[in-house]
Amino acid sequence: MVESGDGVVVSIDRRAVEGTAAAVLAALSVSHMLNDAMQSLMPAVYPLLKVKYALTFTQVGLITFTFQATASLLQPVVGISTDRRPRPFSLAFGMIFTFVGLLMLAGANRFGAILLASGLVGVGSSVFHPEASRVARLASGGRHGFAQSFFQVGGNAGTALGPLLAAYVVMPFGQGSIAWCSAAALTAIAILYAVGRWYDRRLVAGRAVAARATAGPREGLSRARVGWAVAILLVLVFSKYFYMASLGSYYTFYLIDKFGVSVESSQLYLFVFLGAVAAGTLAGGPIGDRIGFKAVIWGSILGVVPFTLVLPYANLFWTVVLTVPIGVVLASAFSAIIVYAQELLPSRVGLVAGLFFGFAFGMGGLGAAVLGVLADRTSIEYVYHVCSFLPLIGVLTAFLPDLKAKPA
């Protein structure tokens, strides 16, 4: 049936390749969902652990800090390593750490054991994100913003599922039921092994494409200008994730303390916020493909300021309502920041992914630890008054160079 020169075979092959790449992108997004659902289970069960082991807010912050530190410190190292030598099956291998960490958390009976378990989950995350982000870009078909958003929205959806697992599985059945959630890690290992096989087959072609498409520095920008832009982006990530730490780690405590809601209800309200984060993440990348990623960063960082400033003064109903635009608007920034940075450093995709995912996790962990100490010394409500001003740091976006959005 193949006839040379008539164009039919080329068209069929192209559709097949695009269909396969779309399936790989979907597999990465599902794996990201499973990975982050397991990770978000940890802060969701903080109220249970705090009561069961009489933990202080400082200790709660240290749990998050341990998890985020292991994730953040290793991610740039993984990114640099895979830039030099991609390792297709590292995705499945890294998920094993998460699997073991969850099993340990289910049986931990001391604060030290909880810290060790959270650290192992963080190691799994550090291996997963840089290489998964690289594969997502390879499977993007040129729509880098869409691919990054689609990949990340899986993670945000998983983060939103964590509180539901806590509310309907862990809270009714106790700490030991966390082991049941490790089945998600086994599922992710199987999916990522299949992705690794595809990536392994594409590796030679992918290197050739990358060499042609990304050789040399970003046109028109000096190394100093690129370095300054990356530093600004990292500061913007700091403002975003420090604020997100106040909601991700302490929102349930804030609702319980200020409004007297039940633990189960607080988990559902947290799910509303995390669902809004997922929606915002999905929107950021495709919009950036069309109008430019700097414009998305502008809108997402500063656009959230009116809502964060009002939040500490709202009643329960308006608190829940305000977290929706906060989640949507603030979350749309991260996909845009990642792709913008990859455009600045097109030959260092793994390093960029590892640096920014790692820095984001690190700032989330540091923010949780610092805000935990602040909550112990003042009050959980005071934390939200302080954090409401953090998005104002987004004014630094004005100093970023303008990059033209490339058509897919």
C-alpha positions as CSV (number, residue, x, y, z in Angstrom):
1,M,0.0,0.0,0.0
2,V,3.0,2.3,0.4
3,E,3.7,4.5,-2.7
4,S,6.7,6.7,-2.7
5,G,6.2,10.4,-3.5
6,D,2.4,10.5,-3.0
7,G,2.5,11.9,0.5
8,V,0.2,9.3,2.0
9,V,2.7,7.4,4.0
10,V,4.2,10.6,5.4
11,S,0.8,11.8,6.6
12,I,-0.1,8.5,8.3
13,D,3.3,8.3,10.0
14,R,3.0,11.8,11.2
15,R,-0.4,11.2,12.7
16,A,0.9,8.0,14.3
17,V,3.9,9.8,15.8
18,E,1.7,12.7,17.1
19,G,-0.8,10.2,18.6
20,T,2.0,8.3,20.4
21,A,3.5,11.6,21.7
22,A,0.0,12.6,23.0
23,A,-0.3,9.3,24.7
24,V,3.1,9.8,26.3
25,L,2.1,13.3,27.5
26,A,-1.1,11.9,29.0
27,A,0.9,9.1,30.7
28,L,3.2,11.7,32.2
29,S,0.3,13.8,33.4
30,V,-1.4,10.7,35.0
31,S,1.9,9.7,36.6
32,H,2.3,13.3,37.9
33,M,-1.2,13.1,39.4
34,L,-0.4,9.9,41.2
35,N,3.0,11.2,42.4
36,D,1.6,14.4,43.8
37,A,-1.5,12.8,45.2
38,M,0.9,10.7,47.4
39,Q,2.9,13.8,48.3
40,S,-0.1,15.9,49.1
41,L,-1.3,13.2,51.4
42,M,1.4,14.2,53.9
43,P,0.2,17.8,54.7
44,A,-3.4,16.5,54.5
45,V,-2.8,14.1,57.5
46,Y,-0.9,16.7,59.6
47,P,-4.0,17.3,61.8
48,L,-4.0,13.5,62.6
49,L,-0.3,13.3,63.2
50,K,-0.3,16.5,65.3
51,V,-2.9,15.2,67.7
52,K,-1.7,11.6,67.8
53,Y,2.0,12.6,68.6
54,A,1.4,16.0,70.3
55,L,3.4,17.8,67.6
56,T,4.0,21.6,67.7
57,F,3.5,23.8,64.7
58,T,7.3,24.0,64.5
59,Q,7.5,20.2,64.2
60,V,4.8,20.2,61.5
61,G,6.8,22.8,59.6
62,L,10.0,20.6,60.0
63,I,8.1,17.6,58.4
64,T,7.3,19.7,55.4
65,F,10.8,21.2,55.4
66,T,12.4,17.7,55.3
67,F,10.2,16.6,52.5
68,Q,10.7,19.7,50.5
69,A,14.5,20.0,51.2
70,T,15.2,16.5,49.9
71,A,13.1,17.2,46.8
72,S,14.6,20.6,46.2
73,L,18.3,20.0,46.8
74,L,18.5,17.0,44.6
75,Q,16.4,18.2,41.6
76,P,19.1,20.5,40.1
77,V,21.7,17.8,40.4
78,V,19.4,15.3,38.7
79,G,18.6,17.9,36.0
80,I,22.3,18.6,35.3
81,S,23.1,14.9,35.2
82,T,20.3,14.1,32.8
83,D,21.2,17.0,30.5
84,R,24.5,15.3,30.0
85,R,23.2,11.7,30.0
86,P,19.4,11.1,29.9
87,R,18.3,8.1,31.9
88,P,14.9,7.0,30.6
89,F,14.2,4.5,33.3
90,S,15.1,6.8,36.2
91,L,11.4,7.9,36.2
92,A,10.2,4.4,37.3
93,F,13.2,4.0,39.6
94,G,12.6,7.3,41.5
95,M,9.0,6.3,42.2
96,I,10.3,3.3,44.3
97,F,11.5,5.9,46.9
98,T,8.0,7.3,47.2
99,F,6.6,3.8,47.6
100,V,8.9,2.9,50.4
101,G,8.4,6.3,52.1
102,L,4.6,5.9,52.2
103,L,5.0,2.4,53.7
104,M,7.3,3.8,56.4
105,L,4.9,6.7,57.1
106,A,2.1,4.3,57.6
107,G,4.0,2.5,60.4
108,A,6.0,5.5,61.9
109,N,5.5,5.9,65.6
110,R,8.1,8.5,66.4
111,F,8.8,12.0,65.1
112,G,12.2,10.9,63.7
113,A,10.6,8.1,61.7
114,I,8.1,10.5,60.3
115,L,10.9,12.8,59.1
116,L,12.7,9.9,57.5
117,A,9.6,8.8,55.7
118,S,8.9,12.3,54.4
119,G,12.5,12.6,53.2
120,L,12.2,9.4,51.1
121,V,9.0,10.7,49.5
122,G,11.0,13.9,48.7
123,V,13.8,11.9,47.1
124,G,11.3,10.2,44.8
125,S,10.0,13.6,43.8
126,S,13.5,14.9,43.0
127,V,14.1,12.1,40.6
128,F,10.7,12.4,38.9
129,H,10.3,16.0,38.0
130,P,13.4,17.1,36.0
131,E,13.3,14.1,33.6
132,A,9.5,14.0,33.3
133,S,9.6,17.7,32.4
134,R,12.1,16.9,29.7
135,V,10.1,14.1,28.2
136,A,7.0,16.3,28.2
137,R,8.9,18.9,26.2
138,L,10.0,16.2,23.8
139,A,6.4,15.1,23.3
140,S,5.0,18.6,23.0
141,G,5.0,18.9,19.2
142,G,6.3,22.5,19.6
143,R,3.5,23.6,22.0
144,H,5.9,23.9,24.9
145,G,3.5,25.9,27.1
146,F,0.6,23.5,26.6
147,A,2.8,20.5,27.2
148,Q,4.2,21.9,30.4
149,S,0.8,22.9,31.7
150,F,-0.8,19.6,30.8
151,F,2.1,17.8,32.6
152,Q,1.8,20.1,35.6
153,V,-2.0,20.0,35.9
154,G,-1.7,16.3,36.5
155,G,0.4,17.1,39.5
156,N,-2.1,19.8,40.7
157,A,-5.0,17.4,40.3
158,G,-3.1,14.9,42.4
159,T,-2.4,17.5,45.0
160,A,-6.1,18.2,45.1
161,L,-6.8,14.5,45.6
162,G,-4.6,14.2,48.7
163,P,-7.0,15.9,51.1
164,L,-9.8,13.6,49.8
165,L,-7.7,10.6,50.5
166,A,-7.0,11.9,53.9
167,A,-10.7,12.8,54.6
168,Y,-12.2,9.5,53.3
169,V,-9.4,6.9,53.8
170,V,-6.8,8.0,56.4
171,M,-9.0,9.9,58.9
172,P,-11.7,7.2,59.2
173,F,-9.2,4.2,59.3
174,G,-6.1,5.7,60.9
175,Q,-2.5,6.2,60.1
176,G,-1.9,2.6,59.0
177,S,-4.3,3.1,56.0
178,I,-1.6,5.3,54.4
179,A,-0.1,2.0,53.2
180,W,-3.2,1.5,51.0
181,C,-2.3,4.6,49.1
182,S,1.1,3.1,48.2
183,A,-0.8,1.2,45.5
184,A,-0.8,4.5,43.5
185,A,3.0,4.3,43.5
186,L,3.0,0.8,42.0
187,T,0.6,2.0,39.3
188,A,2.9,5.0,38.6
189,I,6.0,2.7,38.4
190,A,4.3,0.6,35.7
191,I,3.2,3.7,33.7
192,L,6.6,5.3,33.9
193,Y,8.4,2.1,32.8
194,A,6.3,2.2,29.6
195,V,7.2,5.9,29.2
196,G,10.8,5.0,29.7
197,R,10.7,2.5,26.9
198,W,9.3,5.1,24.5
199,Y,11.9,7.7,25.7
200,D,14.7,5.2,25.2
201,R,13.7,4.6,21.6
202,R,13.4,8.4,20.9
203,L,16.7,9.3,22.6
204,V,19.0,9.4,19.6
205,A,16.4,11.3,17.5
206,G,15.7,13.6,20.4
207,R,19.3,14.5,20.8
208,A,19.6,15.3,17.1
209,V,16.6,17.6,17.2
210,A,17.7,19.3,20.5
211,A,21.2,19.9,18.9
212,R,19.7,21.6,15.9
213,A,17.0,23.5,17.8
214,T,18.8,24.7,20.9
215,A,22.4,25.2,20.0
216,G,23.9,28.5,21.1
217,P,22.6,31.1,23.6
218,R,19.2,32.9,23.4
219,E,19.6,35.3,20.5
220,G,20.1,38.9,21.5
221,L,20.7,38.2,25.2
222,S,24.0,38.2,27.0
223,R,24.9,35.7,29.6
224,A,24.6,38.4,32.3
225,R,21.1,39.3,31.1
226,V,20.0,35.7,31.1
227,G,21.5,35.2,34.6
228,W,19.7,38.3,35.9
229,A,16.4,37.1,34.3
230,V,16.7,33.7,35.9
231,A,17.4,35.3,39.3
232,I,14.2,37.4,39.0
233,L,12.2,34.3,38.1
234,L,13.5,32.6,41.2
235,V,12.5,35.5,43.3
236,L,9.0,35.3,41.8
237,V,8.9,31.6,42.6
238,F,9.9,32.5,46.1
239,S,6.9,34.8,46.5
240,K,4.5,32.3,45.0
241,Y,5.5,29.3,47.0
242,F,6.0,31.1,50.3
243,Y,2.4,32.2,49.9
244,M,1.3,28.8,48.7
245,A,2.9,27.2,51.8
246,S,0.5,29.3,54.0
247,L,-2.4,27.7,52.3
248,G,-1.0,24.2,51.5
249,S,0.3,23.5,55.0
250,Y,-1.8,25.6,57.3
251,Y,-5.1,26.3,55.7
252,T,-6.9,23.5,57.5
253,F,-5.5,24.8,60.9
254,Y,-6.6,28.3,59.9
255,L,-10.1,27.2,59.2
256,I,-10.3,25.1,62.4
257,D,-8.9,27.8,64.6
258,K,-10.7,30.8,63.2
259,F,-14.1,29.4,62.2
260,G,-14.3,26.2,64.3
261,V,-14.9,23.8,61.3
262,S,-14.4,20.1,61.6
263,V,-11.2,18.4,60.4
264,E,-13.2,16.6,57.6
265,S,-14.8,19.9,56.5
266,S,-11.4,21.7,56.4
267,Q,-10.1,18.9,54.1
268,L,-13.0,19.6,51.7
269,Y,-12.3,23.3,51.7
270,L,-8.6,22.6,51.1
271,F,-9.7,20.4,48.1
272,V,-11.6,23.5,46.7
273,F,-8.5,25.6,46.8
274,L,-6.3,22.8,45.3
275,G,-8.8,22.2,42.5
276,A,-8.6,25.9,41.7
277,V,-4.8,25.6,41.6
278,A,-5.1,22.7,39.1
279,A,-7.4,24.8,36.8
280,G,-5.0,27.8,36.9
281,T,-2.0,25.5,36.0
282,L,-3.8,24.2,33.0
283,A,-4.6,27.7,31.7
284,G,-1.2,29.3,32.1
285,G,0.8,27.4,29.5
286,P,-1.6,27.5,26.5
287,I,-2.2,31.2,27.1
288,G,1.5,31.8,27.2
289,D,1.9,30.0,23.8
290,R,-0.5,32.6,22.4
291,I,0.3,35.9,24.1
292,G,3.8,35.3,25.5
293,F,4.9,34.0,28.9
294,K,5.9,37.3,30.4
295,A,2.4,38.6,30.0
296,V,1.1,35.5,31.9
297,I,3.6,36.0,34.6
298,W,2.5,39.6,35.0
299,G,-1.1,38.7,35.2
300,S,-0.8,35.7,37.5
301,I,1.6,37.2,40.1
302,L,0.1,40.7,40.5
303,G,-3.4,39.8,39.6
304,V,-3.8,37.9,42.8
305,V,-2.9,40.8,45.1
306,P,-6.4,42.1,45.7
307,F,-7.7,38.7,46.7
308,T,-4.8,37.9,49.1
309,L,-5.1,41.3,50.8
310,V,-8.8,40.8,51.5
311,L,-8.6,37.1,52.6
312,P,-7.5,37.6,56.3
313,Y,-10.6,39.8,56.9
314,A,-13.2,37.5,55.2
315,N,-15.8,35.3,56.9
316,L,-15.9,31.5,56.3
317,F,-18.0,31.8,53.1
318,W,-15.9,34.5,51.5
319,T,-12.6,32.8,52.6
320,V,-13.6,29.7,50.6
321,V,-14.7,31.9,47.7
322,L,-11.5,34.0,47.7
323,T,-9.3,30.9,47.6
324,V,-10.7,30.0,44.2
325,P,-9.4,33.1,42.3
326,I,-6.2,33.0,44.4
327,G,-5.6,29.4,43.3
328,V,-6.4,30.0,39.7
329,V,-4.5,33.2,39.2
330,L,-1.4,32.4,41.2
331,A,-1.0,28.9,39.8
332,S,-1.1,30.0,36.2
333,A,2.4,31.5,36.7
334,F,4.5,28.4,37.2
335,S,4.1,26.8,33.8
336,A,4.8,30.1,32.2
337,I,7.9,30.6,34.4
338,I,9.3,27.2,33.5
339,V,8.8,27.6,29.8
340,Y,10.1,31.2,29.9
341,A,13.3,30.0,31.7
342,Q,13.7,27.1,29.2
343,E,13.5,29.7,26.4
344,L,16.3,31.6,28.1
345,L,18.4,28.4,28.4
346,P,17.2,26.2,25.6
347,S,20.2,23.8,25.8
348,R,19.7,23.2,29.6
349,V,16.1,21.9,29.8
350,G,16.8,19.4,32.5
351,L,18.8,21.9,34.6
352,V,16.0,24.5,34.3
353,A,13.3,22.0,35.3
354,G,15.4,20.7,38.2
355,L,16.3,24.2,39.4
356,F,12.8,25.6,39.3
357,F,10.9,22.6,40.5
358,G,13.6,22.1,43.2
359,F,13.6,25.8,44.2
360,A,9.8,25.8,44.3
361,F,9.7,22.8,46.6
362,G,12.5,24.3,48.7
363,M,10.7,27.6,49.1
364,G,7.5,25.7,50.0
365,G,9.4,23.7,52.6
366,L,11.2,26.7,54.0
367,G,8.0,28.7,54.0
368,A,6.2,25.9,55.9
369,A,9.0,25.8,58.5
370,V,9.3,29.6,59.0
371,L,5.5,30.1,59.0
372,G,5.2,27.3,61.6
373,V,7.6,29.0,63.9
374,L,5.7,32.3,63.3
375,A,2.4,30.6,64.1
376,D,3.7,29.2,67.4
377,R,5.0,32.6,68.5
378,T,2.0,34.7,67.3
379,S,-1.1,33.0,65.9
380,I,-2.2,31.2,62.7
381,E,-4.3,34.3,61.8
382,Y,-1.3,36.6,62.0
383,V,0.5,34.3,59.5
384,Y,-2.2,35.1,56.9
385,H,-1.9,38.8,57.5
386,V,1.8,38.7,56.8
387,C,1.6,36.5,53.8
388,S,-1.1,38.6,52.1
389,F,1.6,41.0,51.0
390,L,4.0,38.5,49.4
391,P,2.5,38.6,45.9
392,L,3.5,42.3,45.6
393,I,7.0,41.1,44.9
394,G,5.7,40.3,41.4
395,V,6.4,43.9,40.4
396,L,9.9,42.6,39.6
397,T,8.4,41.1,36.4
398,A,9.0,44.5,34.8
399,F,12.7,43.8,34.6
400,L,12.3,40.6,32.6
401,P,13.3,40.8,28.9
402,D,10.5,40.4,26.3
403,L,10.6,37.1,24.5
404,K,8.5,36.6,21.4
405,A,6.2,33.6,21.7
406,K,7.1,31.1,18.9
407,P,4.2,29.6,17.0
408,A,3.8,25.9,17.4
